[in-house]
């Protein structure tokens, strides 16, 4: 069953300059991705950020999946020499 990210992720211009965050927190989607890219595990994230849940983490990936499908991302630009 696909997680409905809209129940977990939102954006508010008054919170982190409008970056998408996990509802009820100031934990951004970007932070979760940074932690994972640094080698953090789901367990490590949940232990260090007890205000989020496994469902919240699933929502991060569901949100990103939809963004990719809708092309709501900014791919790296090729440098012109």
N, C-alpha and C positions, 0 to 999 in steps of 0.2 A: 504494500500500500504506500503510495506516494504521500509524503508529508506536505501539508498545506503551509508553506512558509509564511503566508500572510498572517497566520495566527501567532507567529513567533518573531518575525523580523519587521522592523519599521524604520522610518526615517523621519526626523523632526529637526527643523532648522535650528532649534534651540539646544539640541544635543549633538555634540561632536560635529558641529557645522553641517549637519544634515547627512552624515555618513549613515549607512544602514547599520542598525544595532539590534541586539537581541532585546525584545520588549522587556521593560522594567529594569533595564541595566544600562550601563554606558560601555558595554562590551561590544565592540564593533565586529562586523563580519571580517574586516581587514585584519584585526588582531587575531582572530581565530585562525585565519589562513597563515598569518605570519608564524604563529606558534607551531602549527602543523608543519610548515616548511622548515622550521628549526629542529624538527624531530620529536616534538611533543606528541604524546599519545592521547587518545580520548580520555583515558583514565587520569592522566596528568592534568589535563585541562579541567576536568570535572572536580578533581581534588583541590585545585588551586583557585577555581572560580565556582564556589558552591551555589551561586545564584542562578547558574544555568543548568540545564538538564540534557540528557541524551537526545530528547526531542528537539531541543534548541540547536544542538549540533547538526542533527539531520536537516533541520530547517535551513541552516546556513548552506548546505550543499544543494538543497532543493532550490533555494533562491538563486544560487550561482548557476545551476543547470538551466533555469528559466532565462536568466540574463544571457547566457551563451546562445540559447535558442533564439532569443529575440534580438541578438546582436547588440545588447546594451553594455558593451565593454569596449575598451580602447586597446586594440592590439598594438604591440610595439611598432613604432614607425622605423622604416629603413632610413639610415643616415645617407644623405646624398653628399657625395664627395665633391 
